[in-house]
């Protein structure tokens, strides 16, 4: 089988790229096509307005059930001293919303459905890429079931343990945080008023994100032992512990979905491109979830790479390394800045000692009093 582009992996970034590409043949290699979760999905994403606009251009955003998409119009970030707070408000920033909370399974299913009508797309699923050989004029891929295909360009969208990245010889720094993100959904006695809450806890970080109606999604990033303990609690005990940790901000909580946990890591590929290979999403970078920007970075990768490939000269080889470097340059600064900012916050709020505690909490209060800084942070986080 011969194709212009082969996309290995079918997460949000890979699916969005497959939908965004035009006038080229594409093979999408996916381990499976996952259906949306039954009921309210416990894994959610805070999608920025910029990425919501991108998904709308792809006719994906409109396919989401409106009653399952929740706008975030305010955010409250609390320090670990019980008094410091940083407030963000869409109205004061002159925007209609700061982000949208979307269930992961629902968004992924909408992306899959959008591919059904795309011409020039071959979906190979279930399929696993087992071999990748880069030659002068093409890349040859061997699948685990014996099928083979050739492509001018291979896109590695196959996650943090990317086989494409490894076989392309792109080194990566991969450091576990020794933490897990525990996620679950709750009904809350007090209205969330479309506000996202976050509490720094001297290492752990607890977030409650607004969902439709009087429901919230929890993301509690904490040490592995603590995560295991939370998972072992019965529903009533978990609700009580989350309500206490959040200072009763949303009143009593009731269980909506069982908790799940995901290990946390920091990963950074040294390059995003190599001859006839490009990486996007978690294959290129993984950050801590405290800023809620991991999925957004991947979607921004897809936006940037699609723009480069669609906008190239008609006769230009899509696997040309000079062309791919345009994509790498377009993404490098933003990814480095986000990675450094998030990792710095993890270290700062996880560090022990009274001087550092005063520094970080004073910093929150100072930023809260400076509208220029707050608006700058909002604009950067909305791209």
N, C-alpha and C positions, 0 to 999 in steps of 0.2 A: 504494500500500500504506500502511495506517495502523497504527501500533503505539504502545504506551505508551512504551517505551524502545527506543532504538537504541544498541547498543554497537559502536563502531568500533575494531577491533583484537582479536586473539585470542591475546595472550600469557597468562601465568599469571593475572594480575590480571583481565583481561577475561573469561576463561573461568570463573574462580571466581565472579565477580559474576553472570554469566549463570546459573550453577548455583544460586547462593544466593537469587536473587530469586524471590518467590512472588506469586501472585494478580495478576500483571501480564503483558501481552504484551510480548515482547522480540524484536527483530531483531538478530542478530549478524552484523556485516559483517566478513568475514575475507579477507585476500589469498589464503589457501590453508589447507587442513587438513593439517598436517604429521604424517606417521607417525613413530612412535618410531624412533630410529636402530638400525641393525643392529649387534649387539655392544654393548660398553660405551661409553656416550656420554661424550665428553671434556668436555662442559660439564655441571657439576653445581651443585646448590644446597645450602646448609646451611640447612635448614628448622627454624625454632624450634619448641619444643614447643607454644607458643600457636597457631602456624599449622598445625601437624600436627593439633591438636585441631579447628581450624576445618575443615580438609579432611576430617577424620573425620566431622564433622557433615554434610558434603555427600556422604558415602558415597564419597569419592574415595580417601582414604588406605588404606582397606581393599582397594581394587582394585590397589594396587601389589604387585608380587611381593615378599614379605618378604625373600627371599634377596638382593634387589637394593637394599635400604634398610639403611644402616649407621648405627648410633648413635654419636655422639661423646660419650665419657665423660670425656675429659680434653683439655686444650689447653696447649701450651707456646709462649710468645711470647718470642723472643730479640732482644735489642738488637743494635746494630751494633758493639759493642765486643768481641764474642766471649765475654762473661762474664755480662752481665745477662740475667735471665730472669723472666718472669711466668707463674705456673702456675695453671691452673684445673682443678678436679676436681669432677665431679658428686657423688661420694660425700660429700666434705667440705661441699658446698653443700646437701646434703640432698635432692638430686633424682636421678632415675634416669638422665637423659642431658641434655647441654647442647644438643644439636641432632641432626638426622638428615641424613645426606648422601644426596641423591636425584639420579638422573640427570635432566637437564632434559627430554629428549625423552620419557622414560617418564612423567614427571609430567604433561606437556602432553597426551600421548595418553590418560592416565587421565581427565583433565578433559574432553577431547573425548567420550570414551565415556560419561561421566556425563550428558552433555547429550542423548543419544539418546532417553532416556525422559522428558525434561522436556516437559510440555504447555505450549502457548502460546509456543513458541520457533520462530522462523523463522531458519534459517541461510542466509545469502547468501555463498557461497564457491565459486569464487574471485570476489571483488568488491573494488573500490576506490572509496572515497568521493572524489568529485571536486568537489562543491559543497555548501556548508552555508549556509542562510539562516535566520536567527532572526527570527520574527515574534512578535506579541503572544501568540498562543495555541498556537503550535507551532513546530517546527523542520522545515524541508524539506531533505532530503538528495537530491542527485543523484549517481548512481553512474556510473563511467566507461563502463559498457556501455549507458547511456541509461535504466536503471530509476530510478524515483523513489519515495521514501517520506516519510511525515510522522510525527513523533514528538513526544510531550510533553516528552521529555528525551533529550538525546544525551550519551553517555558517551564521552569521549576516552580510549581505552586503546591508542592507536596509536603508542606509542613516543616516543623523544626528539625525533624530527622530526615531531611531531604536527600533522597538517593540521587537526584539530578545534581544537587550541589556537590555531593561527594564525588560522583563520577566525572564531573567537570573540573575537579581539582581546585575548587574554591574553598579555602580554609575559613573556618568560623570559630569564634570564641563563644563557648557554651558554658554558662555558669548557673547551676541550680541555686535558688534562693533559700532552699531548705524550708519552704513554705508551701502551703496548698491554699487554693481558693475554694471555700465552701459556699455553694450556691443553693438557694431554696426560695420559694415564694410564700408570702404570708398575706392573710387578710388583716387589716389594721382598723382599730376602733376609731381613730381620728383620721380625718381626711388628709391626704398628703399634699393637696393643693398643687400638684404638678411640680413638687420640689424634690430634688435629689439631696440626700444627706450623706455625709462622710465623717467618720470619727477616726483620728489617729490615736493609737493606743500604745505608743512607745514600742513600736515594732509591728504588731498587727494593725490592720486597717479594716474597719467595718463600713460598708456602704449599703444604703437602702435606696432603691431607685423606684420611681413611680410606675405603676402598671395601671391598666384600665380599672375604673371603679376604685374602691377602697382596698387596693392591693399593692404590695410592694415586692420587689425582687431584692434579695440579699446577696451581696458578695462579701464574704469575710475572709480576708487574706491573713493567714496566721500560721504559726509553726506547725510542723507535721504532727506532733503529739497532740497539740490542742485541736487540730483539725480532726484527728481520729476520735478524740473524745466527743466533739460536737456531733460527728456522724453516728456515734453510739447512743446518743440521747434519744429518749422517746419524744414524740411530737410536742407534748405539753411542756416538757423540760426545756426543749430547744426554744420554743416560743418565749418562755420566761427568761431564758438567758439572753436572747437577742433583745427583748424589750428592756431588760436591765442595762445591757451594754450600750443601748441607744438612749439611755436616760429617759425612757418613757416618751420619747418625742412623738410617737404615733399611737400611744396608748397600748392597750392589750393587743397581742398578736394571736392569730389563729393559723393553723397549718393549711397550706394550699397544695404544696408539692413536697415530696421527700427530698432531703438534702443530698447533694452530690459534691464531689471534690475533684479538683484538677491541680496537678503539681505545677509550681511556678518556676520559671527560669528566665535568664537573660541571655539572649543569643544575638550575635552580630556577625554577619558574613563580611569578610574583608573586601569582597567585591560583589556587585550585583549582576555583573555580566562577565562572560568569557566568550571565546569564539563560538558563535552559533548557539549560545545559551544565555538566558536571562532568568533572574530569580525575582519573585515577588511574594509579598505576604510573609508568613512565618518562616518560609525557606530562607529569607534574607534577614529577618529581624524579629525578635520576640522581646517584648517589654513587660514590666510588671503591670497588672491591671488597675492600679490605683487611680490612673488618669482616664481609664476607659477608652484608650486610643489605639489599642492593638488592631482591632478590626478596621478602624478608620485608616490607619497607615496602609493596610493591605489594599483597601479600596482605592486609596490615592495612588498606590503603585499601579493598579490596573488602569486608572484614568490616565496616568502619565505615559505608560507603555503603549496603550491604545492610541494616544495622540501622536506618538512618534511613529508608530507603524502605519497608521491610517494616513498620516500627513507626509510620508516619504515620497520621493520621486517615483513615478510608476515603474520605471525600469530597475529600481534599486533592490538588491537582494535583501529580504527582511532579516537575514542572519548576518548581515555585514556588521563587523565589530564597531566601526566608526559610528554607525547608526545607533547601535545599542548603547554606546557610551553617552549619547544624548539623554537617553532615559536615566542612566546612572547619575549623570550630573544634575538632572532635574530633581532627583530624589535625595541625593546624598546629604545636603545641608539640613533639610527638615528632619530626616530620620536621625541624624547624629544629635541634633538639638533636642528632639523628643526623648531619645534614649538617655542622654546625659541628664536632662531635667528630672525624668522619672526615677532613674537610678539614684540621683543625688537626693531626692526626697525620701526614697526608701532608706538610704544610709543615715540621713539627718534625723528622721523621725524614729529610727531604730537604735540610735546611739544613746548610751547611758550617760548620766552626768548632769548635774544641775546647770552648768554654764550652757551646754548645748540645748537643754530643755528651754531655758530662758530665750536663747537665740531663736529657736524655731517658732516658739509661741509669740514672741515679740514680732517676728517677721510676718506671721499671719495677721496680727492686729494692725501692723503698719500698712500692709497691702490693702487691708479692708478700708483704710482711711484715705487711700489714694485712688480716686476714680480713673485716672489716666492708666495706672498699672492694671487695674481690674479690667478695663475695656480692652487693653492690649492683650491680656491673657484670654479674654473671651474671643476676640477676633482670631487669634492663632488657633484656638481650640475648635473653631467652627468651620475650618476649611474643608 
